Amino acid sequence: MAKAEAATSTARAPRGTKPVAQAFLSALDTVPEASRSVVAKAAQLMIRDELRNRRDKLKAATAKDKARRSAAPARTRKAAEPNPAESHAEAAPRKRRSRRQADVPAAA
């Protein structure tokens, strides 16, 4: 477990983390010391809930868009009329040629 803690402490924070944390802490400095811990916990819960709501809205919008695309009528292609010569050729298997090269002198 010590390795997991060490790995998280040495890992870099994502881009933009520092200004967000500084803004949060500077706003928290305006709150009286007596209620600071309670306000911080409540603010963290509100932030977590807001992030969850945004994620859920994005999932719902993606699912709605996906459902809309699947419900749209797909293009129908015209069926090609069967050629009598092709149907006969498909019945008899074709002979496979070998890939052996002919003994032809290379042109210089």
Buried (B, 14 or more C-beta within 10 A) or exposed (E): EEEEEEEEEEEEEEEEEEEEEEEBEEEEEEBEEEEEEEBBEEBEEEEEEEEEEEEEEEEEEEEEEEEEEEEEEEEEEEEEEEEEEEEEEEEEEEEEEEEEEEEEEEEE
